[in-house]
Amino acid sequence: MEEVKLEVQVRNEVGSQKIKAVRRNEDMIPGIVYGGGDGASVIKFDRRTYEKARRLHHGEILFHINIMKGKEKAQDYSAVVKEEQRDFVTGNVIHVDFKRISLKEKIEVNVPLVPSGTPIGVKNSGGALEHNLWELDITCLPTDIPEEIRVDVSALNIGDVLHVKDIQLPAGVVTEHDPETVVFSVAAPMRVEEVTEAPASTEPELIKKAKPEAAAEGAKPEKTA
């Protein structure tokens, strides 16, 4: 994995109101860089540059951070994102924690697992591909971090499963994840029960009898001359 350059500025603003002004007025993201035996650096950086890097690179990103004091470069080092804080309403990034790393020391990161191909059980039998494990924790040198790990699922039929132990990892990459963990599987198609119409009623229709006429029981007969 190549390093993505990110130019950041030393941040002097402290306190919630001043940090809000950094986000709103300067359209910058506040952050901090720590680790690697050095003290923490409080920084801010351009929102659009950071979000563009996130869009172009999937999964883990290896940053090469240039810390600037005005127009002069003060420090530079490699780092990875340890935590992103987002606004729970807008979803925008509001703070980022970076961790310094050495390119010569292995680190543990999570990378996305992506299916490749169409399973036989989906293509021929109408089954459904189930994605059970979305990320895999791996250990490798920072320069060996893959953006994603593509897994060939084309041979899976109905009822077949693919485990962590079945994944072909890139050179220099290892994982301590449980090898029996299911990553992908193909489920049988769901049965759709037929809905039948209710049979027509066989009960006889009730017919009302007509009321008797005026010359009914109890009526007096006419007198004859």
Buried (B, 14 or more C-beta within 10 A) or exposed (E): BEBBEBBBBBBEBEEEEEBEEBBEEBEBBBBBBBBBEEEEBBBBBBBEBBEEBBEEBEBBBBBBBBBBEEEEEEBBBBBBBEEBBEEEEEEEBBBBBBBBBEEEEBBEBEBBBBBEBEBBBBEEEEBBBEEEBEBBEBBBBBEBBBBBBBBBBEEBBBEBBBBBEEBEBEEBBEBEBEEEEBBBBBEEEEEEEEEEEEEEEEEEEEEEEEEEEEEEEEEEEEEEE
